[in-house]
């Protein structure tokens, strides 16, 4: 079952692949992933906006895609 956590209650961290210039910045919630197996991903420019909830496999696929295609 996929839960709907409140993003304000979650510790988000920026991707190490983010450019640091406030541009292409993706954040994820590693503590939430460890606790639930759900991988939450969001745009750092819109912290109150929507987030994606991915499976471990989906998150791995997203990371691999980002590595290959920037």
Long-range contacts (C-beta under 8 A, 24 or more apart in sequence): 2-38, 2-53, 3-36, 3-38, 5-32, 5-40, 7-40, 7-42, 7-47, 7-48, 7-51, 8-48, 10-40, 12-40, 12-42, 12-44, 12-47, 14-44, 15-66, 17-66, 17-67, 18-44, 26-66, 28-59, 33-59
